[in-house]
Amino acid sequence: MTQHFKYLRTIRANLLKASDNLSLEELNKIPQGFNNNMIWNLGHIVSTYNNLIYKLSGLPGHVDPSFVQRYQKGSAPDPKTPVGQADVDYIKNSITQFVDLTEDDYESGAFDSFKEYQTSFGVILQSVEDAIIFNNVHEGLHLGYTMALKKAVRA
């Protein structure tokens, strides 16, 4: 699994790079033709990661449940309530810190059960290893989406 954690760190470094040098206003902007914004995508990967890896393993994870609800599958940013700098900082810190925490949890054997789950991609996850691998696919999708959002925001 070491290689999959390495890929995840690379994906997340690219996600952070895509959001670098964007103002709070740009991170919150929902460009015409899009349903969400840059910061929602970053929050969404933190939320989904927690659900796929920890919740399906019967563990609480490292993310507050109210945060998970704001960014989970099916949610959307509220244009009337932009995300503030404190939340942006939390999201960006979570993106880097949680991979190490999860790798430590994995290596210590914390993931001893898993509830099978079919993703919206049609993939059936049967183990935490499946979830970690699939999560990279999910985050790669959102990396592409954030790159498109950045172009649209800066256009």
N, C-alpha and C positions, 0 to 999 in steps of 0.2 A: 504493500500500500504506500510505501515511501514515495514512489514515483507519482502516484495520484495526488498526494499532498504537495509535491513539488509543482505539478501542473496547476493545482489550485492557487498556490502562491503566485505563480506567473500570471494567471488569469486576473487575480485580484490586483496585482501590481499594475497591470494594464488598465483595469477599471479605475484605479486611483489616478493613474496618469491621464486618462481621458477626462477626469473631472478637475484636474489641476488647473489653476489660473482661471477658474470660472467664478464669477461673483455669485453671491447668494441669490440674487435676482435671476441670473442665468441658470443656476442649478434648479430653481423652482419653475422656470418658464416651461409651459406646455406649448410647443410650436404647433402651428396649424397642420392638421393631418395626423397628429399624434394624440394618444390617449393619456400619456403620462409624461413625467419629466426625468431629468438626470438623477436627482436625489431620491425620487421614488424608486427608481431601478436599483440604486445602491442599497437602499433600505430593504427592498424586496429580496435581494440576494441574501442578506443577513437573516431575514425572517424565514425564507424558504429553507435555507441551510439548517437553521435550528429545527424546523419541523421535520425535514427529511432525515436528518441524522440523529437528533436527540429525541424528539417527540415519538417517532416511530420505534425508537429503542426503549421507550418508557422512561426516559430521563428528562429532567427539567431543562437542561441546557444552560446557556449563558445569557439568554436574551429574555428581557422582561415580557410577560404575556401581553401587556397592553401595546408594546412596540410591535410584537408579532402580528397582532390584529390589524394595526394600521397599515402594514406592508404585505400582508399575506396574499396568496392567490385570490383573485376576485376583488381586491381593494383597488382604490385609485386615489391619486392626490386630490385634495380639495383646493381648487384655485383661490378660494376665499381665505384660506388659512395656510400661508406659505410656511415651509419648514424653517426654523430659526437656526442660527449659527451653532447653538449648543447641540442640537440634534444632528446637524451636519458633522460636527466634531465626533459625536458618539458613533455615528455610522462609519465614518472613515477609520476611527480607532478600532471598531469591531471588526472591520474587514481584515485588518492586519493581525489583531490579537487572537481572534477566535480559531484561526487555523492551528496555531501552536497548542492552544488548549485542547482542541479536538484530537490532534495527533497524540498528545500526552494521554488523554482519556482512552484513545484507541490502544495505545501501547500498554496501558495498565490493565486492559481487559474490562473496562467499564461497560462496554456494549455487549452484554451477554444475552440479550433477547432482542427481537425485532418483529414488528407487526407488518405483515406483507401489505404492499400498497401498489396500486396501479396508477401511474402518472398520467397526466393529460396528453403526454406524448404516446401513450399506449404501452409503455415499458412497465413491467412488473418488477418491483423491488422486493427481494426476498431476504436480504441481509443488509447489515450496515455497510458492508463492502460495496454492495450494489448501489446503495444510497450515496456513498462518497463518490463513486465513479459517475453516476448519473448527475450528481450535483455539478460536476465539472461541465457536463454538456449544457445544463441549465444556465450556468453562469457564463459560458461561452456565448450562448444565445443573447444574454443580456449585455455582454460586452459589445457585440455587434450593434445592438439596439442603442446603447449609450453613445457609440461612435456616430451613428446616424443622427441622434438627438443633438450632439455637440455641433455637428455641421449645420443643422437646422437652426439652432440657437444663435450661432455665430454668422448666419447668412444675412 
